[in-house]
Amino acid sequence: MLEISTGKVVRVIALARELGPDSTHLRDYISGLNVDEQVSLVALCWIGRDSFSADELEDALDTARRERSAPTEDYLSGMPELANFLEDGMDALGMNVAHEEDHLRDRG
């Protein structure tokens, strides 16, 4: 089970799209997340890029936790397709990000 809210994932997606995955603002946002949230982001990204299937979510989470060595913001900022990977991961898990993205735009 993911340990991050849909809203936070959508925020990362929006920041990555608007500012780029290597933006300081996005890196600061990711570094401000707790370890469980960061692990969930990495696992979600791996599912989105087909390194794991949606059925392997627990394996992806375990692997992300076990292999955690570099700061998560450094790891994720090196992925030009970060926003797409996260969105594809959410889709694979049956989570609709479009509704959350609309709310984020309305607030923004």
Secondary structure, DSSP 4 states (H G I P E B T S, - for coil): ---S-HHHHHHHHHHHHHH-TT-HHHHHHHHTS-HHHHHHHHHHHHHHTTSS-GGGHHHHHHHHHHT--S-HHHHHHT-TTHHHHHHHHHHHTT---HHHHHHHHHH-
